[in-house]
Amino acid sequence: MDSEAYNYYNKAEERLKATGCLFMCQSKNARFEEAIDLYERAAQLYIRNKNWAEAGQCYEKIADCQKKSGEDPLRSYEQASYYFCQVPGSISNNNKNNKEINKYLLIFLLTKFIHINY
């Protein structure tokens, strides 16, 4: 099932990088919406298999797409930070993902602070 998730992830990446007449005719927001849908499918498959880091990465990509298309990315950042924290040993100082996790938690908290105060 991870290969299916990987395929969805790669399709989303292709949507964002796509060029050509077919994609030029499509609005930028439509490409972001398609990519978000594909990343969401990949994330759900990763979650089902308890691949927390990959699920977090998908939600990070979703938040990036939402930001670029003018949507509020707060919920996606929150989900990314949640799944990164599910990685075994993620809170320990010895984990190489610790910097990534802290980055997402910080982004989430800052985004939430800005959202509440402005």
N, CA, C and O of each residue as an XYZ file, in Angstrom:
472
protein
N       0.813     -1.191      0.000
C       0.000      0.000      0.000
C       0.860      1.259      0.000
O       0.415      2.318     -0.443
N       2.095      1.147      0.498
C       2.998      2.296      0.452
C       3.327      2.699     -0.973
O       3.524      3.880     -1.259
N       3.387      1.723     -1.866
C       3.681      2.066     -3.257
C       2.544      2.883     -3.852
O       2.773      3.768     -4.676
N       1.312      2.584     -3.432
C       0.169      3.369     -3.897
C       0.255      4.792     -3.355
O       0.004      5.755     -4.079
N       0.608      4.918     -2.088
C       0.769      6.240     -1.479
C       1.887      7.003     -2.186
O       1.751      8.191     -2.479
N       2.975      6.320     -2.453
C       4.113      6.929     -3.154
C       3.684      7.416     -4.535
O       4.102      8.486     -4.978
N       2.853      6.632     -5.213
C       2.363      7.035     -6.535
C       1.514      8.302     -6.452
O       1.652      9.203     -7.280
N       0.638      8.367     -5.452
C      -0.168      9.583     -5.270
C       0.728     10.791     -4.986
O       0.513     11.876     -5.526
N       1.719     10.589     -4.145
C       2.647     11.668     -3.803
C       3.359     12.169     -5.065
O       3.455     13.375     -5.293
N       3.854     11.235     -5.878
C       4.558     11.621     -7.107
C       3.636     12.295     -8.111
O       4.052     13.227     -8.800
N       2.392     11.841     -8.206
C       1.429     12.488     -9.105
C       1.180     13.933     -8.674
O       1.061     14.827     -9.512
N       1.104     14.152     -7.372
C       0.914     15.509     -6.857
C       2.108     16.382     -7.217
O       1.944     17.527     -7.639
N       3.308     15.839     -7.048
C       4.519     16.580     -7.412
C       4.501     16.933     -8.900
O       4.856     18.049     -9.280
N       4.086     15.981     -9.740
C       4.015     16.221    -11.184
C       3.012     17.321    -11.511
O       3.266     18.151    -12.385
N       1.869     17.334    -10.813
C       0.854     18.374    -11.049
C       1.428     19.765    -10.790
O       1.140     20.713    -11.520
N       2.226     19.872     -9.764
C       2.783     21.182     -9.414
C       3.874     21.623    -10.375
O       4.064     22.820    -10.592
N       4.588     20.674    -10.948
C       5.696     20.997    -11.846
C       5.310     20.927    -13.312
O       6.121     21.233    -14.186
N       4.080     20.527    -13.584
C       3.645     20.263    -14.952
C       3.707     21.507    -15.837
O       3.420     22.626    -15.411
N       4.091     21.259    -17.072
C       4.091     22.295    -18.101
C       3.402     21.722    -19.330
O       3.009     20.556    -19.339
N       3.261     22.512    -20.333
C       2.621     22.046    -21.549
C       1.280     22.713    -21.727
O       0.776     23.382    -20.825
N       0.705     22.524    -22.908
C      -0.542     23.194    -23.272
C      -1.688     22.811    -22.341
O      -2.457     23.672    -21.914
N      -1.805     21.522    -22.025
C      -2.904     21.074    -21.186
C      -2.864     21.737    -19.812
O      -3.895     22.150    -19.280
N      -1.681     21.831    -19.256
C      -1.556     22.417    -17.930
C      -1.535     23.938    -17.966
O      -1.897     24.584    -16.983
N      -1.117     24.516    -19.085
C      -1.112     25.970    -19.213
C      -2.546     26.504    -19.254
O      -2.814     27.615    -18.797
N      -3.468     25.699    -19.807
C      -4.862     26.105    -19.892
C      -5.558     26.020    -18.538
O      -6.583     26.667    -18.319
N      -5.010     25.235    -17.648
C      -5.596     25.037    -16.330
C      -5.125     26.154    -15.397
O      -3.965     26.565    -15.443
N      -6.033     26.637    -14.555
C      -5.646     27.698    -13.636
C      -4.673     27.160    -12.594
O      -4.641     25.965    -12.299
N      -3.884     28.079    -12.047
C      -2.910     27.706    -11.030
C      -3.605     27.118     -9.804
O      -3.134     26.135     -9.232
N      -4.716     27.716     -9.406
C      -5.454     27.213     -8.243
C      -5.996     25.810     -8.486
O      -6.033     24.996     -7.563
N      -6.414     25.517     -9.709
C      -6.910     24.177    -10.023
C      -5.786     23.154     -9.879
O      -6.012     22.042     -9.401
N      -4.583     23.527    -10.288
C      -3.434     22.620    -10.125
C      -3.142     22.402     -8.646
O      -2.848     21.281     -8.233
N      -3.219     23.464     -7.846
C      -3.007     23.324     -6.408
C      -4.079     22.422     -5.791
O      -3.771     21.578     -4.951
N      -5.335     22.599     -6.208
C      -6.424     21.780     -5.677
C      -6.218     20.305     -6.011
O      -6.438     19.438     -5.164
N      -5.799     20.019     -7.239
C      -5.520     18.633     -7.628
C      -4.368     18.055     -6.807
O      -4.428     16.913     -6.352
N      -3.331     18.850     -6.629
C      -2.180     18.391     -5.851
C      -2.580     18.133     -4.399
O      -2.161     17.138     -3.807
N      -3.388     19.024     -3.826
C      -3.854     18.848     -2.449
C      -4.622     17.540     -2.316
O      -4.423     16.791     -1.360
N      -5.494     17.268     -3.271
C      -6.279     16.031     -3.244
C      -5.364     14.798     -3.304
O      -5.576     13.832     -2.571
N      -4.366     14.833     -4.162
C      -3.445     13.702     -4.291
C      -2.574     13.533     -3.046
O      -2.335     12.408     -2.606
N      -2.102     14.636     -2.481
C      -1.320     14.562     -1.233
C      -2.192     14.004     -0.100
O      -1.716     13.216      0.718
N      -3.451     14.407     -0.053
C      -4.367     13.920      0.983
C      -4.557     12.407      0.861
O      -4.545     11.694      1.864
N      -4.730     11.926     -0.363
C      -4.865     10.474     -0.571
C      -3.614      9.739     -0.107
O      -3.694      8.705      0.556
N      -2.459     10.288     -0.465
C      -1.193      9.670     -0.048
C      -1.079      9.670      1.474
O      -0.688      8.665      2.068
N      -1.420     10.792      2.107
C      -1.337     10.906      3.573
C      -2.211      9.865      4.249
O      -1.785      9.226      5.211
N      -3.428      9.689      3.756
C      -4.333      8.712      4.366
C      -3.774      7.290      4.269
O      -3.911      6.507      5.209
N      -3.158      6.959      3.164
C      -2.541      5.632      3.020
C      -1.338      5.485      3.947
O      -1.140      4.431      4.551
N      -0.541      6.533      4.056
C       0.602      6.490      4.979
C       0.119      6.345      6.429
O       0.714      5.602      7.209
N      -0.939      7.041      6.781
C      -1.478      6.953      8.135
C      -1.964      5.530      8.411
O      -1.719      4.980      9.484
N      -2.642      4.951      7.450
C      -3.142      3.587      7.614
C      -2.004      2.611      7.901
O      -2.180      1.642      8.640
N      -0.836      2.871      7.313
C       0.327      2.006      7.514
C       1.252      2.489      8.625
O       2.333      1.937      8.829
N       0.817      3.523      9.338
C       1.580      4.088     10.461
C       2.962      4.603     10.037
O       3.934      4.496     10.785
N       3.026      5.151      8.850
C       4.230      5.830      8.370
C       4.050      7.318      8.644
O       3.719      8.110      7.762
N       4.283      7.656      9.903
C       3.954      8.987     10.395
C       4.756     10.101      9.726
O       4.198     11.150      9.404
N       6.044      9.891      9.515
C       6.880     10.943      8.913
C       6.410     11.271      7.501
O       6.353     12.438      7.112
N       6.073     10.235      6.737
C       5.590     10.456      5.368
C       4.240     11.168      5.372
O       3.986     12.034      4.535
N       3.371     10.795      6.325
C       2.072     11.471      6.435
C       2.281     12.947      6.776
O       1.630     13.824      6.208
N       3.192     13.205      7.705
C       3.499     14.589      8.060
C       4.028     15.379      6.879
O       3.696     16.549      6.690
N       4.857     14.716      6.090
C       5.420     15.363      4.903
C       4.314     15.719      3.909
O       4.348     16.785      3.294
N       3.337     14.830      3.753
C       2.208     15.123      2.857
C       1.433     16.344      3.340
O       1.066     17.207      2.542
N       1.184     16.415      4.652
C       0.445     17.566      5.175
C       1.258     18.854      5.078
O       0.695     19.940      4.943
N       2.558     18.733      5.145
C       3.394     19.916      4.916
C       3.211     20.414      3.487
O       3.081     21.615      3.250
N       3.204     19.488      2.548
C       3.015     19.858      1.138
C       1.624     20.454      0.920
O       1.462     21.409      0.161
N       0.627     19.884      1.589
C      -0.726     20.425      1.475
C      -0.761     21.868      1.978
O      -1.356     22.739      1.344
N      -0.122     22.112      3.117
C      -0.077     23.468      3.669
C       0.622     24.429      2.713
O       0.179     25.564      2.541
N       1.709     23.982      2.093
C       2.413     24.826      1.113
C       1.500     25.181     -0.052
O       1.465     26.330     -0.492
N       0.756     24.188     -0.553
C      -0.170     24.451     -1.661
C      -1.275     25.411     -1.231
O      -1.652     26.312     -1.979
N      -1.785     25.210     -0.026
C      -2.839     26.095      0.463
C      -2.343     27.527      0.590
O      -3.043     28.477      0.238
N      -1.131     27.665      1.094
C      -0.551     29.002      1.252
C      -0.407     29.678     -0.110
O      -0.749     30.850     -0.269
N       0.097     28.936     -1.083
C       0.329     29.504     -2.415
C      -0.966     29.841     -3.138
O      -0.993     30.727     -3.992
N      -2.042     29.135     -2.795
C      -3.314     29.405     -3.468
C      -4.200     30.371     -2.683
O      -5.328     30.655     -3.085
N      -3.679     30.875     -1.556
C      -4.417     31.864     -0.784
C      -5.330     31.279      0.280
O      -6.089     32.017      0.908
N      -5.274     29.969      0.497
C      -6.089     29.342      1.537
C      -5.365     29.409      2.872
O      -4.170     29.700      2.930
N      -6.090     29.140      3.929
C      -5.518     29.122      5.278
C      -4.854     27.758      5.525
O      -5.548     26.742      5.535
N      -3.544     27.710      5.721
C      -2.844     26.434      5.898
C      -2.775     25.945      7.346
O      -2.119     24.939      7.619
N      -3.432     26.631      8.271
C      -3.284     26.330      9.692
C      -3.575     24.870     10.016
O      -2.771     24.224     10.687
N      -4.684     24.344      9.564
C      -5.069     22.961      9.878
C      -4.044     21.968      9.327
O      -3.728     20.981      9.993
N      -3.535     22.206      8.157
C      -2.554     21.287      7.557
C      -1.233     21.314      8.315
O      -0.601     20.274      8.500
N      -0.810     22.504      8.758
C       0.399     22.576      9.586
C       0.191     21.832     10.903
O       1.097     21.165     11.404
N      -1.010     21.956     11.452
C      -1.317     21.257     12.691
C      -1.238     19.743     12.476
O      -0.683     19.027     13.310
N      -1.784     19.259     11.375
C      -1.735     17.829     11.084
C      -0.299     17.368     10.827
O       0.095     16.286     11.262
N       0.467     18.176     10.132
C       1.873     17.816      9.887
C       2.609     17.670     11.203
O       3.333     16.695     11.403
N       2.433     18.623     12.098
C       3.136     18.553     13.377
C       2.655     17.355     14.190
O       3.454     16.710     14.869
N       1.367     17.052     14.129
C       0.837     15.895     14.857
C       1.485     14.599     14.369
O       1.928     13.787     15.182
N       1.545     14.399     13.059
C       2.086     13.140     12.543
C       3.596     13.053     12.716
O       4.131     11.964     12.921
N       4.282     14.170     12.637
C       5.720     14.127     12.911
C       5.974     13.742     14.365
O       6.963     13.073     14.666
N       5.092     14.157     15.259
C       5.255     13.797     16.672
C       4.937     12.331     16.939
O       5.305     11.805     17.989
N       4.267     11.670     16.019
C       3.949     10.253     16.181
C       5.136      9.349     15.836
O       5.122      8.161     16.158
N       6.153      9.902     15.188
C       7.334      9.116     14.827
C       7.982      8.618     16.113
O       8.266      9.415     17.008
N       8.223      7.297     16.220
C       8.832      6.777     17.453
C      10.138      7.494     17.794
O      11.012      7.649     16.942
N      10.258      7.922     19.032
C      11.460      8.618     19.479
C      11.571     10.046     18.999
O      12.631     10.661     19.116
N      10.480     10.587     18.456
C      10.546     11.920     17.852
C      10.836     13.032     18.853
O      11.374     14.075     18.481
N      10.493     12.824     20.093
C      10.680     13.886     21.073
C      12.078     13.832     21.702
O      12.514     14.796     22.332
N      12.770     12.720     21.533
C      14.112     12.620     22.129
C      15.117     13.475     21.378
O      14.936     13.754     20.193
N      16.160     13.884     22.051
C      17.188     14.719     21.425
C      18.072     13.934     20.460
O      18.770     14.526     19.637
N      18.044     12.628     20.554
C      18.913     11.812     19.703
C      18.329     11.578     18.315
O      19.022     11.073     17.431
N      17.088     11.932     18.116
C      16.441     11.642     16.847
C      16.806     12.686     15.802
O      16.752     13.887     16.066
N      17.181     12.219     14.607
C      17.556     13.146     13.529
C      16.364     13.941     13.016
O      16.540     14.999     12.413
N      15.140     13.439     13.252
C      13.939     14.158     12.817
C      13.536     15.251     13.791
O      12.598     16.002     13.524
N      14.234     15.350     14.919
C      13.849     16.294     15.952
C      13.813     17.735     15.427
O      12.909     18.496     15.774
N      14.779     18.110     14.600
C      14.781     19.467     14.032
C      13.561     19.677     13.143
O      12.944     20.742     13.172
N      13.210     18.652     12.346
C      12.029     18.752     11.480
C      10.771     18.930     12.321
O       9.940     19.792     12.038
N      10.642     18.113     13.349
C       9.462     18.173     14.204
C       9.359     19.536     14.858
O       8.294     20.153     14.846
N      10.448     20.007     15.423
C      10.440     21.328     16.063
C      10.081     22.418     15.068
O       9.383     23.369     15.417
N      10.549     22.291     13.840
C      10.228     23.268     12.799
C       8.718     23.325     12.579
O       8.146     24.413     12.505
N       8.067     22.161     12.474
C       6.631     22.142     12.216
C       5.831     22.602     13.415
O       4.819     23.288     13.266
N       6.274     22.232     14.596
C       5.582     22.714     15.792
C       5.690     24.229     15.897
O       4.717     24.901     16.240
N       6.861     24.766     15.606
C       7.054     26.207     15.632
C       6.194     26.894     14.577
O       5.549     27.905     14.857
N       6.186     26.348     13.371
C       5.367     26.925     12.296
C       3.900     26.911     12.704
O       3.182     27.893     12.517
N       3.463     25.784     13.266
C       2.065     25.683     13.688
C       1.735     26.721     14.746
O       0.736     27.432     14.641
N       2.576     26.805     15.761
C       2.303     27.747     16.844
C       2.338     29.195     16.364
O       1.494     30.000     16.758
N       3.303     29.526     15.522
C       3.370     30.896     14.986
C       2.168     31.205     14.109
O       1.599     32.295     14.183
N       1.781     30.241     13.275
C       0.631     30.447     12.398
C      -0.624     30.648     13.228
O      -1.446     31.515     12.930
N      -0.765     29.844     14.268
C      -1.934     29.963     15.130
C      -1.929     31.315     15.852
O      -2.971     31.962     15.958
N      -0.769     31.742     16.345
C      -0.645     33.030     17.015
C      -1.040     34.169     16.078
O      -1.813     35.049     16.455
N      -0.514     34.151     14.873
C      -0.830     35.195     13.890
C      -2.313     35.165     13.543
O      -2.958     36.208     13.439
N      -2.847     33.953     13.365
C      -4.251     33.797     13.005
C      -5.173     34.353     14.100
O      -6.185     34.986     13.800
N      -4.822     34.118     15.354
C      -5.636     34.585     16.478
C      -5.524     36.095     16.655
O      -6.518     36.762     16.944
N      -4.320     36.636     16.483
C      -4.088     38.050     16.766
C      -4.354     38.998     15.603
O      -4.343     40.214     15.792
N      -4.589     38.476     14.419
C      -4.811     39.384     13.286
C      -6.024     39.036     12.542
O      -6.357     39.699     11.559
